[in-house]
């Protein structure tokens, strides 16, 4: 359930931020995920930074988190 919620929030953020955000969803057993330090069944990263599930499963918190990151990179 947490995985589905996090994926739903991620897709909503892709819609919200458009081309400013490049969304990729990988399952834990995918080759792409193998390079990340996974902490459990559901993991969310922005770049190579781990995002807490509290943030990743809340559209409001994730939007604020992404706005902060995007403001820092211009």
MOKA-V51875 format. One record per backbone hydrogen bond with DSSP energy under -1.0 kcal/mol. NH is the residue of the N-H (numbers start at 1). CO is the residue of the C=O. Records with the same first field share a line. If there is no record, write none. Layout:
NH=CO / CO
This chain:
5=1
6=2
7=3
8=4
9=5
10=6
11=7
12=8
13=9
14=10
15=11
16=12
17=13
18=14
20=17
21=18
30=27
36=33
38=36
46=49
49=46
51=44
56=52
57=53
58=55
62=58
63=59
64=60
65=61
66=62
67=63
68=64
69=65
70=66
71=67
72=68
73=69
